[in-house]
Amino acid sequence: MNPLRPVLSAFEAEIGELTERLGRRVAVSDLGVTNRRGHLDLDPPGGRISCNRACRMVRATDGWMALNLARPEDRDLVPAWLGRNGADDAWEAVETHLGGLDCEELVQRAALLGLPAAAVGEVRSDSVAAPALPLGRPARRDRTPRVVDLSALWAGPLCGAILAAMGWTVSKVESVHRPDPTREVTPEFARRLNGRKMHLAFDFTEAEGRARLRRLVEAADVLITGARPRAFAGLGLEPEGVFAANPGLVWVAITGYGWAGEASGRVAFGDDAAAAGGLVGWADEAPHFLGDALADPVTGLAAAAGALRALEQGGGVLVDVSLARSAAGAAAKLGLAT
């Protein structure tokens, strides 16, 4: 059984009610977007290595860390993270040298390097609801909402899939240089997440590509993003300018650790973010993974619920959806927070 089921069920009920009020009830469970099992080669949960084998729980001097080496560049960053040079295998180096460092120092180093790493249980929250930051002003709508989905991987596209199931026009926009990797890694799951969406690819290194994107955003009712705040300056999408041009927009901003504050620049994926939020099990004083990238589905549903609530109220807000905070809220609901 999915350990998140009570949290997912509560979100599914809320989303059902919200979507019904906004025009068409969506049964999230019918979409098949909250579980990747059967679409990816996954190990059973319950160990210190994640189901997809990319993330591990490792012991520092004062506690447990989750380190995610999902990308080749993450492995290349390990020597700098540990403060040691050498040609060791990345995981061998971590297991050998991590014990001499403390969690706070390791988190700070990871943040500077852009490495997805977290201290287990470092983020706490009593709620799975995402806060809405007022940056524009509410607007009346007399048309079917239009959605621009700039996100990739799982949480953001899941949010977009629910809005697309409403019958709304959802445009999935990708960089021609960095397409969403789920299309190649999990093609059937990617179809479930993105099959109802229009697909556009722009060259964001070119002025015309950035201009086309800005025009789409200025005409949108909902914008879904999955990048850190600093990524948007180069695209000409700073929040102040976006909301000046489109005051009633609902911007659903999915990040690892929140839109504002010192942690806004940190990188996170589903497994390390789950650990950061304490969404883990414990046995023999060691944490273990309870499932596959659990922060992603709970964050995707939190994003969808936040988008629908904001749209119902007229918009003009940035919905600040954090993987780690969503995981922490889920952990609190499930009685896992310590």
C-alpha positions in Angstrom: 0.0 0.0 0.0 1.2 3.5 -0.8 2.2 5.1 2.5 1.0 8.5 1.2 -2.6 7.2 0.6 -4.3 9.2 3.4 -2.6 12.4 2.2 -3.3 11.7 -1.4 -6.9 10.8 -0.8 -7.5 14.0 1.1 -6.0 16.0 -1.8 -8.0 14.0 -4.4 -11.3 14.8 -2.5 -10.4 18.5 -2.3 -9.4 18.6 -6.0 -12.6 16.8 -6.9 -14.7 19.5 -5.1 -12.7 22.4 -6.5 -12.8 21.2 -10.1 -16.5 20.5 -9.9 -17.1 24.1 -8.8 -14.9 25.3 -11.6 -16.7 23.4 -14.3 -15.7 19.7 -14.5 -15.0 17.3 -11.7 -11.7 15.5 -12.1 -11.0 12.2 -10.4 -7.3 12.2 -9.9 -7.1 8.5 -9.3 -8.4 7.9 -12.8 -5.4 9.8 -14.3 -2.8 7.3 -13.1 -0.3 10.1 -12.3 0.5 9.6 -8.6 2.6 6.4 -8.9 5.4 5.5 -11.3 5.5 1.8 -10.4 5.3 -0.2 -13.6 6.8 2.7 -15.6 10.3 2.6 -14.1 12.7 -0.1 -12.9 12.2 0.4 -9.2 13.4 -1.6 -6.2 11.1 -2.2 -3.2 11.1 0.6 -0.6 12.4 0.1 2.9 16.2 0.5 2.6 18.8 3.2 2.7 18.9 3.3 -1.1 16.0 4.9 -2.9 13.7 2.8 -5.1 15.4 4.2 -8.3 18.8 3.7 -6.8 19.9 7.3 -7.3 19.6 8.6 -3.7 21.0 7.2 -0.4 20.8 7.9 3.3 24.3 8.5 4.6 25.6 9.2 8.1 27.3 12.4 9.0 28.8 13.2 12.4 25.6 14.6 13.9 22.8 13.0 11.9 21.6 11.5 8.7 21.8 13.0 5.2 20.1 12.1 1.9 22.3 12.6 -1.1 20.8 12.3 -4.6 23.3 11.6 -7.5 20.6 11.4 -10.2 22.6 13.4 -12.8 26.1 12.8 -14.1 27.1 16.3 -12.9 26.1 15.4 -9.4 28.7 12.7 -9.2 31.3 15.1 -10.5 30.5 17.5 -7.6 31.1 14.9 -4.9 34.8 15.7 -4.4 34.1 19.4 -3.9 31.2 18.6 -1.6 33.5 16.4 0.6 36.4 18.8 0.3 38.6 15.9 -1.0 40.1 15.3 -4.4 40.5 11.9 -5.9 39.3 9.4 -8.5 37.3 7.3 -6.1 33.8 6.1 -7.0 31.4 8.8 -5.9 29.5 6.6 -3.4 32.6 4.9 -2.1 34.1 8.4 -1.4 30.9 9.4 0.4 30.8 6.4 2.6 34.5 6.7 3.4 34.7 10.4 4.1 31.3 11.7 5.1 31.6 10.7 8.7 34.0 13.6 9.5 31.6 16.3 8.5 28.4 17.7 10.1 25.0 18.1 8.5 24.8 21.9 8.6 28.2 22.2 6.8 27.2 19.6 4.2 23.9 21.3 3.5 25.6 24.7 3.0 28.2 23.1 0.7 25.5 21.4 -1.3 23.5 24.6 -1.7 26.6 26.4 -3.1 27.4 23.6 -5.5 23.8 23.0 -6.7 23.9 19.4 -5.3 20.6 17.8 -4.2 21.4 16.9 -0.6 19.5 17.4 2.7 19.6 16.7 6.4 16.9 14.2 7.3 14.0 16.1 8.9 15.5 19.5 8.5 12.2 21.0 7.2 9.0 21.1 9.3 5.5 22.1 8.5 2.1 21.4 10.0 0.3 21.9 6.6 0.5 20.4 3.1 -1.3 23.5 1.7 0.9 25.9 -0.3 0.9 29.6 0.6 -0.3 32.1 -2.0 1.8 35.3 -2.2 -0.2 38.3 -3.4 1.8 39.9 -6.3 -1.0 41.0 -8.6 -4.7 41.6 -8.2 -7.8 39.4 -8.7 -9.4 39.4 -12.1 -12.7 38.3 -13.6 -12.6 35.6 -16.3 -15.1 35.0 -19.0 -13.3 32.3 -20.9 -11.9 28.8 -20.4 -8.6 29.2 -18.5 -5.3 29.0 -20.5 -2.4 27.3 -18.8 1.4 27.5 -19.6 3.3 24.6 -18.2 7.1 25.3 -18.1 7.8 22.4 -15.6 9.4 19.0 -16.2 9.8 15.7 -14.5 6.8 14.8 -12.1 5.3 17.3 -9.7 4.7 20.2 -12.1 3.5 18.1 -15.0 1.1 16.3 -12.6 -0.4 19.7 -11.7 -0.7 20.5 -15.4 -2.3 17.1 -16.1 -5.1 17.8 -13.6 -5.8 21.2 -15.2 -5.7 19.6 -18.7 -8.3 17.0 -17.5 -10.6 20.0 -16.8 -10.7 20.6 -20.5 -8.5 23.7 -20.2 -5.9 24.6 -22.8 -2.6 23.6 -21.3 0.6 24.4 -23.4 3.6 22.4 -22.3 6.6 24.6 -23.2 10.1 23.1 -23.3 13.6 24.3 -24.3 14.8 22.8 -27.5 18.1 22.3 -25.7 16.8 20.7 -22.5 13.6 18.7 -23.2 11.7 17.0 -20.4 13.7 13.7 -19.8 10.6 11.8 -18.8 9.7 11.5 -22.5 12.6 9.1 -23.0 12.9 7.6 -19.5 9.2 6.8 -18.8 7.3 7.4 -22.1 4.0 5.9 -21.0 4.1 7.8 -17.7 5.0 11.0 -19.6 2.0 10.4 -21.8 -0.2 10.2 -18.8 1.3 13.5 -17.4 1.4 15.4 -20.7 -0.8 13.6 -23.3 -3.7 16.1 -23.1 -1.4 19.2 -23.5 -0.3 21.1 -26.5 3.5 20.8 -27.0 5.7 23.7 -27.9 9.5 23.9 -28.0 11.4 27.3 -28.0 15.0 28.2 -28.2 15.4 30.3 -25.0 19.0 31.3 -26.0 17.4 33.3 -28.9 15.5 36.6 -28.4 12.6 35.4 -30.5 12.2 32.3 -28.3 12.1 34.3 -25.1 9.7 36.8 -26.7 7.3 34.0 -27.7 7.4 32.7 -24.2 6.6 36.1 -22.7 3.6 36.5 -25.0 2.3 33.2 -23.9 2.7 34.0 -20.2 1.1 37.5 -20.6 -2.0 35.8 -22.1 -2.1 32.9 -19.6 -4.4 32.5 -16.6 -2.1 29.9 -14.9 1.7 29.5 -15.2 3.4 26.4 -13.8 7.1 26.5 -13.3 9.6 24.1 -11.7 12.8 26.1 -11.7 14.6 28.1 -9.0 13.8 31.9 -8.9 17.1 33.0 -10.4 16.3 31.1 -13.7 13.6 33.5 -14.7 15.6 36.7 -14.9 17.4 35.4 -18.1 14.0 34.6 -19.6 12.6 38.1 -18.9 10.1 36.6 -16.5 10.8 38.4 -13.2 7.6 38.3 -11.1 7.3 42.0 -10.9 7.2 42.4 -14.7 5.0 39.3 -15.2 2.4 40.5 -12.8 2.5 44.1 -14.1 1.7 42.7 -17.5 -0.8 40.1 -16.3 -2.1 41.1 -12.8 -4.7 38.3 -12.5 -2.2 35.5 -13.2 -1.9 32.4 -11.0 1.8 31.5 -11.0 2.4 28.1 -9.5 6.0 28.1 -8.6 7.4 24.6 -7.6 10.8 24.7 -6.0 12.8 22.5 -3.7 12.7 24.7 -0.6 10.4 27.7 -1.4 10.4 30.7 -3.5 11.8 33.2 -1.0 14.6 33.1 1.5 18.1 31.8 1.7 17.1 28.3 0.8 15.4 29.3 -2.5 18.5 28.5 -4.5 18.8 24.9 -3.3 18.3 22.0 -5.7 16.0 19.1 -4.7 14.4 16.0 -6.3 11.6 13.8 -4.9 13.7 11.4 -2.7 16.0 13.9 -1.1 13.2 16.4 -0.6 11.1 13.6 1.1 14.0 13.0 3.5 14.4 16.7 4.2 10.7 16.8 5.2 11.0 13.8 7.4 8.8 11.7 5.1 10.9 8.6 5.9 10.7 5.5 8.1 13.0 4.6 10.9 14.5 1.3 12.0 17.5 0.6 14.3 18.0 4.4 14.6 18.5 4.7 10.8 16.1 6.3 8.3 14.8 4.4 5.2 12.9 5.3 2.1 9.1 4.6 2.3 8.5 4.8 -1.4 9.5 6.2 -4.8 10.2 10.0 -4.8 7.3 10.6 -2.4 7.7 14.4 -2.4 6.7 14.6 -6.0 3.1 13.3 -6.0 2.2 15.1 -2.8 3.8 18.3 -4.2 2.0 17.9 -7.5 -1.4 17.6 -5.8 -0.6 20.5 -3.5 0.2 22.6 -6.5 -3.0 21.6 -8.3 -5.1 22.3 -5.2 -3.3 25.7 -4.7 -3.8 26.6 -8.4 -7.5 25.8 -8.3 -8.1 27.7 -5.0 -6.3 30.7 -6.3 -8.1 30.7 -9.6 -11.4 30.4 -7.9 -10.5 33.5 -5.9 -9.5 35.5 -9.0 -5.8 35.0 -9.1 -3.1 37.7 -8.8 -0.9 35.4 -6.7 2.2 33.3 -6.8 1.4 29.9 -5.2 4.7 28.9 -3.4 4.9 25.1 -3.6 8.0 23.5 -2.1 8.9 19.9 -2.4 10.5 19.8 1.1 7.7 21.7 2.8 5.0 19.5 1.1 6.9 16.4 2.3 7.1 17.8 5.8 3.4 18.6 5.8 2.6 15.0 4.7 5.0 13.6 7.3 3.1 15.6 10.0 -0.3 14.4 8.7 1.0 10.8 8.8 2.5 11.1 12.3 6.1 10.6 11.0 7.5 14.0 12.1 9.8 13.7 15.1 
